[in-house]
Amino acid sequence: MTLHRDIYWLGRQWAVTGLGIQAVDKKLDGQFDIGVSRIWEDDLAAPMESLDWFDAADFANAVAAARKRAKERPVVFQPTSTGER
């Protein structure tokens, strides 16, 4: 899965995008991405902490950036209306 076109913050492993927090590595196929509706949950990193590739500091920075962005500009994370059904 590719990153959402709107990228607001980019770390080594994680990006804050219009969808929320996404893993940069395409090989992970979006299975660890965090939707915007979940960025305020506690223990977001818990399912990944035991994985060798996981960079906890980079993830914490992504969470902080997403939460800051949501407070400052909450409309950024709302899907655009295309008029299609």
QUIBELUR-V296347 format. One record per residue. N is the residue number from 1. PSI is psi in radians with two decimals (NA if undefined). Layout:
n->N psi->PSI
n->N psi->PSI
This chain:
n->1 psi->2.32
n->2 psi->2.83
n->3 psi->2.60
n->4 psi->2.60
n->5 psi->-0.49
n->6 psi->1.84
n->7 psi->2.11
n->8 psi->-0.40
n->9 psi->2.44
n->10 psi->2.09
n->11 psi->-2.85
n->12 psi->-0.71
n->13 psi->-0.35
n->14 psi->2.64
n->15 psi->2.56
n->16 psi->2.09
n->17 psi->-3.08
n->18 psi->-0.30
n->19 psi->-0.31
n->20 psi->-2.19
n->21 psi->2.15
n->22 psi->2.49
n->23 psi->2.36
n->24 psi->-0.59
n->25 psi->2.00
n->26 psi->-0.44
n->27 psi->-0.40
n->28 psi->-0.17
n->29 psi->0.62
n->30 psi->0.06
n->31 psi->-0.29
n->32 psi->0.10
n->33 psi->2.57
n->34 psi->2.01
n->35 psi->2.67
n->36 psi->-0.54
n->37 psi->-0.23
n->38 psi->-0.02
n->39 psi->-0.27
n->40 psi->-0.02
n->41 psi->2.65
n->42 psi->2.74
n->43 psi->0.71
n->44 psi->-0.53
n->45 psi->-0.26
n->46 psi->-0.80
n->47 psi->-0.26
n->48 psi->-0.19
n->49 psi->-0.53
n->50 psi->-0.07
n->51 psi->2.36
n->52 psi->-0.63
n->53 psi->-0.28
n->54 psi->2.20
n->55 psi->1.75
n->56 psi->-0.65
n->57 psi->-0.76
n->58 psi->-0.70
n->59 psi->-0.75
n->60 psi->-0.68
n->61 psi->-0.68
n->62 psi->-0.76
n->63 psi->-0.80
n->64 psi->-0.73
n->65 psi->-0.71
n->66 psi->-0.75
n->67 psi->-0.70
n->68 psi->-0.77
n->69 psi->-0.72
n->70 psi->-0.62
n->71 psi->-0.72
n->72 psi->-0.72
n->73 psi->1.28
n->74 psi->-0.46
n->75 psi->-0.31
n->76 psi->-0.64
n->77 psi->-0.01
n->78 psi->2.36
n->79 psi->2.53
n->80 psi->2.56
n->81 psi->2.12
n->82 psi->-0.15
n->83 psi->-0.10
n->84 psi->2.65
n->85 psi->NA
